[in-house]
Amino acid sequence: MNRNGRFSRRKFLFGSAVTLGGAILTWTHYLLGTVVTKAQEPIPTPRLYLPIVYGASEPAPNPRVIHVRDGRATNWDGTQPFYNTVDQEVVTSMVLTGLQRLTGEQSWPKIWPVLFERINPDGYLPGQKIAIKINLNNSRDCESHDQRIDALPQPILALVSGMAAAGVQPSDVIVYDSIRAPSSYLRDRIRAVYPDLKFLGTGSCPDVITPSYGMDPSLTVPFNDPYGNINDRRLVNVLYDATYVINMPIIKRHGGDNANPVTLTFKNHFGSLNTIVGSGEDDDLHRYINTSHELYRTTYSPFVDIYLNRNIRGKTVLILGDGLYGGTSCCSPPIRSWAIFGSDACNSLFFGVDPVATDCVMADLIVAEGLVSKAHTYDYLFCAQERGLGTCEGTRDDPGGDPLRTPYGSGYEDIEYIRVDT
């Protein structure tokens, strides 16, 4: 129920049908449980809504976003490589806990079917590809890294180990950022455990697939900017080949001259396009997310046009937000100290299936830390909500929730926010 005491329109968003290649998929899972704050408390049994199309008398449940925090996850002193100071065992436990809370299941062989069956009623079958979109914004070299915030290998390893325990063949997993090079700090650690896992990226790195684009018309992204300036883009072919997609953004302020206030789930798919800067001066997607640019509009975001593509919207089984460190800008070193966590690292992971709700919660933490103000931070989320992509807390005039209010979860009305401290 919204702040006016009525069920708002966004309660019905994901009960509507999703069109995939002419087929109408009405079997979207939605997960509803109770707020918990301790890992050892019983896992709530969620109600799974499938298949249902919601009407005025039967509102959809609030989307669930899980926030797992463990202060033991990282121990970086700012000198040695940050990616070497993450505890794999702790992170693996955090991923298991987060997915237990999200799905209501306790074991890997039961967790992953809940997620896969949101997309395919038959679940995963060997040979079906799983594309994991990571954020490698600062990885420009195959062999070296400059200590600026980038994807960590540990959450990827935790995900793949859980999928393997559920019967997924690691050779079916493709980790990608189509406009960046997967450096050796990431490749070597993951391949040491799963040598058959595949990487896709730029830079001609050893045994890394070179991206190609637009093999099918469904990979074309048309843009609906109010000026008609933005030409179509093409998505990377791995999204067409994949049956399932996992989105792994990093919790970051964006910053800089081309800045959207935050860079999270939606912006992560800039790294799925064949180009961000197009053929003309005003065919640059950055201009439409830069809140100080004259072309910026609060009611339009290219993020939404990208996410609406059926190869993204119709295939994404999970969003796992990496908040183990976080960043003060797109290109900063990791954050070692967050005031809201008692000057400790963020040491957090976020789990959801609703991209709007998941980004809203992560944005709320960035706002609470004072890295950005509320102004324009939530604009793209309300644009996405208005196009049926999910639920943002609050209203355009009063956006966001309060993730710090205790008991945890009480700072939200439209999102079921569950924080687990382990």
C-alpha positions, 0 to 999 in steps of 0.5 A: 500500500502506498503513502496515500493508503492505496495500492499503487499502479506499480504493485501490478508491474511484473504480473503483466505478460512479458513478450518473448519472440511472440510467446507470452510468458505469464509465469514470472515468479515473485517472492514474498517473505518476512523481514529478518536480520540474523542469518541463523533465523528460519528462512521464510517460506515465500509465496510464489506467484505463477502463473498469475496476471494481477488485477485491481483486486489481487495486487502483486507482492512487493519485490524482495531485495536481500542485503547480506553484510559480513564484516569479515569479507574484505581486509584491504589496507590500501596497499596490496591489490584489493582483489587479493584481500577478499575472503572467498569462503565468507563471500561464498557463504554470503551468496548462499545466504542471499539466495536462500533468502531470495528464493526460500530454498536452502540447498543449491539444487533447489535454489537455482531451479527457482531462478531458472524457471522464472525464464524457462519452465523446464529449468536449466538443461545442459548446453543452455548458455548463462551469460554473466554481465560484470562491470570492468569499466577500469580494466583496459589491459589483459595482464595488469590492473591499476587498482581502480574499482572493478569486478571481483572474482570471488562473487563470480566463483561463489555463483558458479560453484553454486550453479555447478552444485545444482548441475550446471556445466561450467562450460555453459557459463560466459562471463563478459563485458563486451567493451572492456578487457578481462584482466588476468587478475580475474581470469586466472583466479576463476580459470584455476577452479573452472578451466572450461568457463568462458570469457568474452571481452576486448583486448585480444586476451588469451582464450577470450572470445572477441565480441560480435554484435547484431547476429539477430534482429532482436538484438537491435535497440531502438531509442525513444529519446524526445529529440530523435537524435539517438540511432539504433544500437546493437547488443552483443551476440552472447545475449542472443545465444544465452538462455539466462542472464545474470547482471552483476553491477558494482555499487558506485557513484558515477561522477565525472562529466558524463555523470548519471549520479549512480552506476548500477544494474541498468547502466551495467548494460552500456557494456552490452552495446556495440557503441555508446558514442554514436555517429553524431554529436548528439548521438552520445548516450552519455549526454542523456544521462548527464544530469547537467547536460541540456539534453537530459530529461527527467522523464527519459533515460536510454537505460530503459530502452536498453533494458526493455530489449527481450534479450535482457528483460526476458532472460535476466534470472538474477541481479547480484550487486557487488558492494564488497567495496563500492566506489566513489566514482566510475573510475575511483579506487575501492572505498575502504571506509563507509561511515554508515557501516562504522568506518568499515568497508561496505562488505555487502552483497545485494540480491534481487530479480526486480532491477528497479527495486534492486537499484533503488536499494543500492542507490539508497545506500549511496545516498545515505552515505552522502556520496550523492543527493537524492536529486536526479538519482532516482529519475531513471528508476521512475522512467523504468517503473513507468515502462513496467520494469519494476518498482521504485520506492516512493514517488518522484517528489519523494523518492527512495527508502531508508535502508538504515531505519531499524528494524531493517525493512521498516524504511520501505513500503513498496519494496520488501528489503531484508538485511541479513548481518552474518 
